[in-house]
Amino acid sequence: MGDYDWTEHHRQQVLQGRQILERTSASLARSNQIAIETEHTGHEVISELEVQRESLLRSQRRLENANEHLSKSGAILRAMKRNLLYNKLILILIIVMEVVILAGMIYLKFIS
């Protein structure tokens, strides 16, 4: 045991500790860089999601407007259909009245 050099042993331990510390520092630096890149990516994703949200809101407003216009168009078409039915009924009534008048005139002409 007399030949054992405590100074060299202590020096080796310090060197190993320093190497471990340097590797740890490098690992922390890489982890920090990855965290920064991840944060940057997160900001980009949030920004893109915000743009997509605005686009979806615009699309929703356009669809609501289109739905409103379709509802109005449907109401107009129903009114037109109802008016068409009324016009047909009036036309049929006029034709029936003309036939009755014509039959009455023929009856009066040949009977009198």
Disulfide bonds with the S-S distance in Angstrom:
none
